[in-house]
Amino acid sequence: MAPALIDWRKRFTGKARALVLPGSAEQVAAVVRLCAAEGVAVVPQGGNTGLVGGATPDMSGNAIVLSLRRINAVRSLDKLNNTVEVEAGCALQNLQEAAARHERLFPLSLASEGSCTIGGNLSTNAGGTQVLRYGNTRELCLGIEVVTPQGEIWSSLNGLRKDNTGYDLRDLFIGAEGTLGIITAACMKLFPKPRGTATALCALADLDATPVLLEHALNHFGALVTAFEVFSEECLRLVLKHFGARRPFAKSSAHYLLIEISGHEEQARTEALLTEWLGREAEAGLVLDAVLAQTLDHARQLWNLRENISEAQAAEGKNIKHDISVPISAIPAFVTQTDALLQGIAPGVRMVCFGHIGDGNLHYNVSPALDAAGDPEPEAQFLARQDAVYRLVHDQVARFGGSISAEHGIGQLKRTEITRYKSPVALGMMRAIKHALDPAGIMNPGKLL
Ligand SMILES: Cc1cc2nc3c(=O)[nH]c(=O)nc-3n(C[C@H](O)[C@H](O)[C@H](O)COP(=O)(O)OP(=O)(O)OC[C@H]3O[C@@H](n4cnc5c(N)ncnc54)[C@H](O)[C@@H]3O)c2cc1C
């Protein structure tokens, strides 16, 4: 049971009566009915890659962990309806591969895709690298199958794009982090597989250029822009150190932009379009240097520089993470001001800032300061400043009209924080919904609310 009782970041541990691995929605329903009758809490768990402690039980030892891992089939794929019916425990990568085998694209893409599950993606409304083009998991979902806290099964898997018959119950369960019921299957949208994809990494002098570059890219390419990711030199340094990758440019720069366009033009034409745009932006002085991926393998290497940042940072020890969003236009001012304020309360801390700039979503992470010998400050000393750092960063987010959780959710980590930043009216409605659907409070207690 041990791996099921600790979260991916090793921040939260818990106890449970049992790890239960049902094999069908009917078995999930039977387990939930038994738990409801006995007053036992249920903690749903998918791939356990969540970053806010949502899938970890508390220390009371009263709950069971209900893993969806065995309920993992791709049930059916309808090419003409562009939909796929998939069980909640299916790993995201397996769903992407199933779609590709049928010449379709399932566009949700996260660095954790080998382990995270569709049920977890829906329950956290996961974002990832292609939100700019295809939306969050919510936008990719047409229907779900759910086991309610009473152990009933409700299904809306008919793949309809239009259904205005009252409250959208599906949307209640998406992003609910397992607090309203257990998702056992879903009907997800598919898209035509792009014929051409071009990927480039650009060196940037500063962050100020990014909103302008995004505007230029959207004006120039329209819906072809699939990804627009930015990371700092410190992020690159960590990835090079822990993954042994080669530095992409001879000289280091303050920031790097990974841009991808894809669409129905042939490969060569797509690459030519991106090359032409890069040349124009270089002439304008917004891009200092750029490398265009020459092969699929080369594109993967460029993507690895971005996708390995979380793991490289984790290998350095504990860090203080913020998963925030602000309006895209405000990103440079937010980062400059907040960096300066942080140095005031925690001198020397290193900013590991990267994110989905195209959606205004930054992983604004803080790593310990280094001493003269290059060793990080003691962990206890660093973590003693955690609450002050959260407060400063989240207050800044609020000042800029942003959100303290752009894509990872609330879980245990930000349960207290949301009471400070979310409107009391919104929190009141959320509590009323929770009470209406789960009056006994057995679904993932202590999370979100
Ligand atoms: C390296 C790395 C990179 C990441 N990158 C991103 C990223 O780019 N974007 C992003 O959004 N997230 C990212 N994440 C976070 C994480 O992968 C996502 O939140 C993912 O959606 C969680 O899926 P999971 O199956 O692992 O869920 P779990 O961690 O098992 O659970 C997450 C939450 O959902 C609930 N839950 C799980 N399954 C169900 C179900 N079937 N029914 C009801 N509730 C359920 C759990 O109780 C918990 O509250 C990243 C994580 C890592 C480790």
The ligand as a Gaussian input file, in Angstrom:
#p B3LYP/6-31G(d) Opt

LIG

0 1
 C        6.002000      15.792000     -13.857000
 C        4.593000      16.281000     -13.718000
 C        4.089000      17.205000     -14.639000
 C        2.780000      17.665000     -14.527000
 N        2.315000      18.548000     -15.468000
 C        1.043000      18.986000     -15.380000
 C        0.535000      19.918000     -16.340000
 O        1.231000      20.364000     -17.248000
 N       -0.765000      20.297000     -16.219000
 C       -1.574000      19.847000     -15.210000
 O       -2.745000      20.234000     -15.168000
 N       -1.111000      18.977000     -14.291000
 C        0.167000      18.531000     -14.337000
 N        0.629000      17.655000     -13.404000
 C       -0.249000      17.227000     -12.290000
 C       -0.998000      15.890000     -12.506000
 O       -0.314000      15.050000     -13.412000
 C       -2.420000      16.170000     -12.989000
 O       -3.123000      16.839000     -11.958000
 C       -3.199000      14.894000     -13.371000
 O       -4.405000      15.286000     -13.974000
 C       -3.499000      13.970000     -12.188000
 O       -3.939000      12.720000     -12.701000
 P       -3.793000      11.387000     -11.818000
 O       -4.446000      10.274000     -12.531000
 O       -2.371000      11.167000     -11.434000
 O       -4.657000      11.787000     -10.543000
 P       -4.356000      11.545000      -8.994000
 O       -3.115000      12.255000      -8.592000
 O       -4.438000      10.112000      -8.661000
 O       -5.614000      12.316000      -8.348000
 C       -5.776000      13.699000      -8.482000
 C       -7.120000      14.129000      -7.862000
 O       -8.203000      13.584000      -8.604000
 C       -8.965000      12.660000      -7.809000
 N       -9.278000      11.530000      -8.688000
 C       -8.409000      10.745000      -9.374000
 N       -9.081000       9.893000     -10.145000
 C      -10.397000      10.110000      -9.922000
 C      -11.594000       9.543000     -10.427000
 N      -11.573000       8.557000     -11.328000
 N      -12.777000      10.024000      -9.983000
 C      -12.830000      11.029000      -9.072000
 N      -11.730000      11.603000      -8.555000
 C      -10.531000      11.156000      -8.989000
 C       -8.093000      12.330000      -6.615000
 O       -8.872000      12.005000      -5.479000
 C       -7.326000      13.625000      -6.436000
 O       -8.092000      14.562000      -5.739000
 C        1.949000      17.198000     -13.472000
 C        2.456000      16.270000     -12.555000
 C        3.743000      15.834000     -12.662000
 C        4.237000      14.815000     -11.662000

